[in-house]
Amino acid sequence: MAIGHSLHARNVGQRSVCQPFTTTWFGKLLEPATLARTGVPLAAILIPAGYFFSSAGRGATQPNRLILLIYAGAVALALGVVALGIGLLS
C-alpha cells in the first residue's frame, strides 16, 4: 500500500468520525458547521494532491509550486478541527 493511499484512508476515517458531531452539536449554526463538515475532507483531498502534483514531472529534483496545496490542506484541516472543537464545547 502506498503512503498516499494510507493517508487518504485515515483522513476519510476522520471525516466519518467528525460528521455526526457537526449535525448533533451545531444545530442551526450553518457556517461553523459547514466549516467543520468540509474542512477535514477537503484536507484529505488537498494534502495527497499537493504531495503528488508537486513531485510530478520528468527529472524533478525539487518540488514545484503545487506544494502549496499541502499547506492549504493543513490550514483546512486546522480550521475544520477548531470549528468542530468549538461546536463540541458550546
N, C-alpha and C positions, 0 to 999 in steps of 0.2 A: 504494500500500500504506500503510495507516495505521500509525502508530507502535506501537500496541498489538499489531498482528499481527507486526511485525518483532521486537519484544521477546519475544513468545511463541515464535517460531521459533528465536530464538537460545537461549532457555532450554531448549527441547526438545532442541536440539542438544547443550547442555551435559549434559543427562541421559544422552543416548546415549553420551557420552564418559565419564561418571563410572560408569556401570553396570558395565562389565566389570572395573574396578579393585576395586570393592567385593566382587565374588564371588571374585576371584583373591587379593587381599591379606588380606582379613579372615578368611577361612576360617570358623571356627565362632563368632566373636565376634558374637553376634546384635545386641546393642544399638548399638554404634558402626556396624555395617554397615547396620542399618536406618536410623539417622540419616543416614548418608551417602547411602543409596539414595533416601530420601524427601525430604531437605532441599531439593535443587535443584528437583525437580518441584513441590514444594509452593510454593516461591518463584515458580516460573513461573506458578502459578495466583493466588497472593495479590497479587503486585505489580500485574499488569494489572487485577485485580478492584478493588483499592483505588483505582487511578487512575480507573477507570470509575465506580464507585459513589460516590466522594467528589465527583465533579463532576456527577452525575446530578441532575436536577430542573429545573424551570422557573425561570428567572431566578436561578440560583445564581451568586453572585459570589465566594464563598469556599468552600473545601472543607468538607464536613461531617465528622463524627467517624469515618466509614469510611476516612478517610485513614490510620488506624492499621493497616489491612491492609497498607499499603506497608511500614511499619516491621516488622510481623510477618513479612512476606515477606523483608525484608532480614536479620532475625535467623535465619530458617530457612535462608536461603542461606549465611550466615556459618557457622552450626553444621554444615551439611552439608559445606561445603568444608573446614572444620577437621577434621572427623571423617575425611573422605577423605584429607586430608594426613597425619594421624596413622597411618592404615592403610597408606598408601604408604611411610611412613618406618619403620614397625615390621616 
